[in-house]
């Protein structure tokens, strides 16, 4: 019985401390809204560069395949 009285008193103290904190520091209790994200600054040049790299790789692979097929047909 005595232990339930003790925990009840601790709950009241915790509630009172929370109310005092909320009234003393309202900025800490109310969350501030975050600033909006900046607008994207990409102009698409990185996408164009990536496509160019893929096309160059494709040309290299095709050149290798064509030349290796050309060498095997002459043997």
N, C-alpha and C positions, 0 to 999 in steps of 0.2 A: 504494500500500500504506500509506503514511504517513497519507493522508487518512482511511482507514477506521479506523485506530487512534485518530485524533483524535476522530472522531464517536462511536466506541464509548466513549471516556473521558467525553465530554460527556453521553452517555446515562446513564452510571453516576452522574455528579455530579447530574444532574437527578432521578434516582430517589432518591438519598440526600437531596437537598434537600426533595423532596416528603414523604418519610417523616419527616424532622425537623419539617417544618411541620405534618404531620398529628398527630404526637405532642405538639407544643407547643401547638397551638390546636385541640383537638378540637371546640369549639363552631363553629369556622369550617368544619370539614369536614362535620359532620353537619348537615343542613338541619333547621330547626325547622318543625314543622307550623304552618300559618297558623291564625289563630283562625277559628271558624265565622262565617258570614255572619249578620248580624242578621235577625231575623224580619221579614217585611213588615208595615208599619204602616198600609197602606191599608185603609180601611173601606168602600171601594167608592163613596165620594162623588164621586170624580173620574170614574168610569165613568158614574154617574148624570147628572152634569153634562154629559158629552159626549153622552149620548143625548138629553138635553133640548135641547142646542144643535142637534143634527141634526133633531129634531122641529120646532123653531122655524124652521129654515131650510126644511124641507119645507113648513111652513104658509105661509111667506112666498112661496115659489115657486108653490104652488098658488093663493094669493090673487092673485098677479100674473097667472097664466095665466087664471084665471076672469074677472078684471076686463078683461084685454085681449080676451078672447073676447066679453065682454058689450058692450064699446065697438064692436067690429067688426060685431056683429050689428045694432046700432042704426043704422049708417050706410047 
